[in-house]
Amino acid sequence: MECVKNKNLLLIMVLSLFACVLHGVMLFTPFNDYLFTSAVKIVLFVLCPVLYVAFSKDGTVKDLFFRKGDWKSIRYSLVLAGGALVFMISGFAVIHPWLDESMITHAMSNVGITGSNYIFAVLYYVVVNVALEELFFRGFIFLTLYRLGYKWYAHLYSSLLFAIYHVAIMQHGVEPMLLVLATVGLVCVGLFFNEITRRCGNLIGAWAVHVGAGVGIGVVGWYLVG
C-alpha cells in the first residue's frame, strides 16, 4: 500500500512539474503569445489529471474535482470572495502613487495583452483560467496529495508550484527583488487557497475567492490599459 502511495506521489510530481516547466519554457520562446500559451495550458492542465487517473488507477477524474463539501465553509468563502475583490482594488489605490505603471503594461504587452483585446483576456482569465488553476493546483495536486496522506507536503508543494508558475508568467520587465517578494506573496496565497479548499472539502470556496481576486485584478488592469 505504501509503495502504491509513493508511486502515485511521484506520478503527481512528474506530471505537474512537466506541465508547469513546459508552460514556463514557452514564455521564453517566440511562441510566447497569450492565445497560444493559453491553449497549451488548457491542454496540459486537463491532460495531466487524466493521465494520472489512467496510470495510477486512483479513482476517476470526477473524483479529483467534484466532491461534496461543507456548505457552511463555502458560504464564508463567498464573503471572502467579495473581500478579495475590494482588497485588490483598494490595495492598488493605496500603492498607486509609488507604482511604475509602465512596468505593468510592458509586462502585459510582452504576452500579447493590449487595450484592444484586454476585455477578452479578462473574461478568459475569470471564466476559464481561474477554473483551470483551481482544478490543477487545488484539485489534482493538493486534494489528491492530501487524500493520499501527504498532508503537509500537499500544502507546501502545491503552493510553491503555484507561486513559481505565476512568477514565470510575470518575469518580463519586473525587477528581481519584486520577483522575490511576489514569490513569497504567491506562496502565501497558495497556502490560503489550500486551507480554504481543505475546510470546504472541495474546490468551490477557493474558486470563488480566486474569481473575486481575478475580477479585482481585471478592474485594475482596465484602469492601466484603458
Secondary structure, 3 states (H helix, E strand, C coil): CHHHHHHHHHHHHHHHHHHHHHHHHHCCCCCCCHHHHHHHHHHHHHHHHHHHHHHHCCCCHHHHHCCCCCHHHHHHHHHHHHHHHHHHHHHHHHHHHHCCHHHHHHHHHHCCCCCCCHHHHHHHHHHHHHHHHHHHHHHHHHHHHHHHCCHHHHHHHHHHHHHHHHHHHHCCCCCHHHHHHHHHHHHHHHHHHHHHHHHHCCCHHHHHHHHHHHHHHHHHHHHHHC
